Every structure is written in C-alpha cells, then in structure tokens.
Amino acid sequence: MASTLLKIFVKPNARQIRYQWLDKDILKVDIPAPPENNKANNYLKEYLSKQLHIDVQSIEIKGGKTSKHKFVLIPLSLDEIKEKLP
C-alpha cells in the first residue's frame, strides 16, 4: 500500500472548515479548532479520516505538531488523496 507524506498548512480558529491545494502536494486546511491542547491536530486528523474514508489512527502527524506547517503521513497515494479531495 502506498503512503504519502503530505505537507499541510493549517489555519486554526477559522469560521468554517475548508481546504484548497496550494501546490501539487501542499494542502491548506482552515479548521474551526483552537491550536491548544492538540485540539487543532486532532480535528485535522478526524477531518482527513472522514474525507479520505480511512481510519483516524492510520493518519500520523510526523512533523510540525506545534506548528501551522505540518507533515502528515497518510496511507494512500497522492493520486488517491487528490481523487477524494479534489
């Protein structure tokens, strides 16, 4: 199974959730969760798991846990991710 280390720029405390591709492999996600006590990270993982139809435990934040710039390991190929997040 292919995995992708996706670069994600997170904007916490947004009014609503939305995402956009900034580049071929950089995703920007606005999330309505605060960046404290891991709330934004957990929200991001839950959102990605629902959108990509994968188990939340299979999504790993590999870098940037306390930063807006994150590296997230997702057990799908980049093409599969882009199919589900056009």
N, C-alpha and C positions, 0 to 999 in steps of 0.2 A: 504494500500500500504506500502510495506517495504521500509525503508530508511537505508542508510549505512553512517556512519561517517568514511570516508576513510583517511588514513594517506598518504600524498603525499609529496615527496621530490622534490622540483622544482629547476632546474638548469637554471637560466636566461641567456640571451645573448648567447645561443647556436647557432651553424651554421644552424641547421635544427631541426624540431620538431621530437621527438621520445620518446617512453616510454618503460619501462620494469618493470616487477613485481620483487621487491626485496625480498618480502616475501609473504605469502598468502594474506595479507591485506595491504601491503605497496607498493605504486606505485611511481616510479621515472619518472619524465617528464622533458625532456630538451625542453626549449622553446626559440624561437628567439626574445624575447621581453626583454627590459631592466627592472630592478627591481625598477623603479622610477615612481612616479605619478600613482601607481596602474596598470601600463601597463602590468606587468607580471601576476598579479591576473586576470585581465580582459581577457587576452589572454588564460590563463589556463581555465577559465570558458567557453569561447567560444569554445575552442578545445574540452573540455569534452562534451559540449552540442551537438556538431556535431557528435562526435564519438559514443555517447550513445543515440542519437536521442531523446533528451529531451530539453525542453525549458531552455534557459540560465538563466532565472530568478528563476528557480527551484533549481539551484545549489548555495549553500551558503558556503562561507568560514567562518567557525566557530572559527578557531584559527590559529594563525601564519600569519596574514595578512602582517606583515613586516618581516617575517622570511622565510627561504627556506623550513622549515618543517611546513607543513600546515595540518589542519584538515578540510576536505571538506565534507559537508553533501549533499548526492546525493539521490534523491527519487527513488532508485532502490535497490534491494537486492544485496549482494556481488556476488552471482551466476550470476545475470543478467549483472552486470558490467563486470565480467570476460568473459561472453559469447561475449560481444561486444568489449572488449579489451583483446583478448587472449594473 
